[in-house]
Amino acid sequence: MTLWIENLQRLVSLIEGHMAEIDSALPPNGTTTWSHDDWKKHDAGVDKIISGLKTGEGARIKDGSECRLVLAGVSVTCTSGHHGVLRNWMNAARKKIAADDGFNPHGSGPVLIEPREA
């Protein structure tokens, strides 16, 4: 397992935990209609996650008709806003984790350099 994969696992766990906190503080989806205040709480919580990822993890986010998130080398888009782009990022990161074969294309340490023949 590479450091990159370990970082992806850590970030997925971090985002999942924060999303679970937001979801547990609001009425369950499908059982009741969310009030305007519920939506404001939800959006504020998601924006707090995004802000934390930008300052603490170097995430880049671009808003517009299509929201784009780049975090830890994984780039995703979503047309439904920050909540959707976080979910999409977690799904894409999980796919990268599952596809990990232990090969690190960037190397894992010093490489011996042999002199060229003249």
Secondary structure as the mmCIF struct_conf table of DSSP 4:
data_model
#
loop_
_struct_conf.conf_type_id
_struct_conf.id
_struct_conf.beg_label_comp_id
_struct_conf.beg_label_asym_id
_struct_conf.beg_label_seq_id
_struct_conf.end_label_comp_id
_struct_conf.end_label_asym_id
_struct_conf.end_label_seq_id
HELX_RH_AL_P HELX_RH_AL_P1 LEU A 3 SER A 24
TURN_TY1_P TURN_TY1_P1 ALA A 25 ALA A 25
BEND BEND1 LEU A 26 LEU A 26
HELX_LH_PP_P HELX_LH_PP_P1 PRO A 27 PRO A 28
TURN_TY1_P TURN_TY1_P2 ASN A 29 THR A 31
BEND BEND2 THR A 32 THR A 32
HELX_LH_PP_P HELX_LH_PP_P2 THR A 33 SER A 35
HELX_RH_AL_P HELX_RH_AL_P2 HIS A 36 GLU A 57
STRN STRN1 ARG A 60 LYS A 62
BEND BEND3 GLY A 64 GLU A 66
STRN STRN2 CYS A 67 LEU A 71
TURN_TY1_P TURN_TY1_P3 ALA A 72 GLY A 73
STRN STRN3 VAL A 74 CYS A 78
BEND BEND4 THR A 79 SER A 80
HELX_RH_AL_P HELX_RH_AL_P3 HIS A 82 ALA A 98
TURN_TY1_P TURN_TY1_P4 ALA A 99 ALA A 99
BEND BEND5 GLY A 102 GLY A 102
TURN_TY1_P TURN_TY1_P5 PRO A 105 HIS A 106
BEND BEND6 SER A 108 GLY A 109
HELX_LH_PP_P HELX_LH_PP_P3 GLU A 114 GLU A 117
#
